[in-house]
Amino acid sequence: MDIFDYKAAIKNIPHKPGVYQFWNTDNELIYIGKAKDLRNRVGSYFNKDLNVNGKTRVLVSKIRNITFTIVDTEVDAWLLENSLIKKHQPRYNILLKDDKTYPWIIIKNENYPRIYWTRTIVRDGSKYLGPYASVSMMHAILSLIRETYPLRTCSLPLTKPNIDAGKFKVCLEYQLGNCKGPCQNYQTEDDYASNIEEIKDILNGKIGTILKNLKADIENAALNMNFELAHQLKRKFDLLENYQSKSTVVNSSITDIDVFSIASEEKYAFVNFLKVMNGTIIQTQTIELKKRLDEDDEELLTFAITEFRERYSSKAKEIIVPFDIDLDDPHIKFTVPKLGEKKKLLDLSQKNVTFFKRDKIEQYEKLNPEVRSERLLTQMMKDLRMNQLPRHIECFDNSNFQGKYPVSAIVVFKDGKPSKKDYRHFNVKTVEGPNDFATMEEAVHRRYRRMLDEGGELPQLIVIDGGKGQLSSALKSLKLLGIDKQITVIGIAKRLEELFYPGDQYPMYLDKKSETLKVIQHLRDEAHRFGITFHRKKRDKGTLATELELIDGIGKTSAEKLLKYFKSVKKIREATTEELQEVVNTKQAKAITQYFTQDKQEIV
């Protein structure tokens, strides 16, 4: 394989802002990037001391040629990079997962312009507003326009010569009041154009000015006794005011700003965009980006901002973002709000992108259940500061009743789900009295002593139901077995859901809504349920056996035999002497029959 002389290539790259392209041995474009300083940025890929991920190393190994384009400013590099990525779609660049053709509202370039929606843009001078990510929102706006402003829907060539020549006649739309009949000069072009300007203002969120003018027109009509006109204008006013009340989310003084937020996963990122005019959201959309290398949130967000501003032809001079963007542009102000109306907008955008991400992930995981498992285990590994995925988790819980009938239960989760066939319980053998710490020590030691003897696979995570004391007891047994360094061990205290680590003075708290905490709680609850169920059976059996031992000639062994054979004291009570002799001798059988006969008489 030929070796690429990257040092010679880098020498020819200037310290200027621009866009660089990496090419492979087949002269295929495999990556496009932007930089404030081209030489420094390109050189960083070949810095062996740089800690890069595996995908980036693979990319660098494939580079056989580097080309670049110098631009005047960093912003120009920003825009050029986005344009080239969309055009060439290199293998290692961020992939925009958005193959939809979104609808636009068009104001047709013609006499007496029609207004309708389309998915096809024709460069004929018509004005396009959008695109609209929500088709229902777009149709709601069009319905408002049609209900408020009588406009023509026909495609007749309404030129002045044609109208003056009387070539057209009004149609049913005129009779229904949906059109004012410009085809027969019933409506002037100036009046029609005035309506179109108001509609543009509505689409751009400038409803306040229209409402103010309408209010003045209503008052004038009422003063002039033109109550029919006043009624029509009032209806129009009410429709627009109702629309504005549903749309306004912040102070109307906030105008012409773009709002962006991002939510990332291991392989994907989601970015939400809100376009705000006069305190009204006039456009909104969320897109999905597929990561190709180890792109950070700033790089992903920068790419999305460029895409959205180009898509929506946004010229907003202020952009609200969740964190600082390293981009110097005298024409754009990046704001990271901490409070107030702009912070509310950012929070709203964040809610949208979080919901979108959750919805998308749920869709993926329904189709590919293993995706959820991998994501969950990766998140647990990160949250619990582990160095391996917790594919096999075991949880211990102890139960006793006033120091009697002590038992220990172990539940097992594999790939984040209960593996009930692997659940186990122990009758405690070496502990006398209510000593929870000693019980935990015995259970852990017996469990992993046997697992080591049988060559079983050790878990990656052990969860101890209890605080520091129980955790220390479990760790003591693991150290004795020499496996304490191989397994992550944590304790969970019930009261505040505190997680304890060996040697840590202070507990760790996970977000109450985190999936990691939910899995740990599920483990703890399963261990408690499984342990309590076994404990109750043992306790009930012990209590019944004790009652049988009250009968002359019946000891502990005989009582247990009787319970094992007849299953319950009730059936022993109802058994005949002959049936009892199947388990015990004749003398014992007669004693049992006599005991329960006396018992019945006492009850009567």
Summary of the structure (lengths in Angstrom):
residues: 604
radius of gyration: 38.1
end to end distance: 100.0
largest distance: 126.8
contacts: 1793
relative contact order: 0.05
helix: 47%
strand: 18%
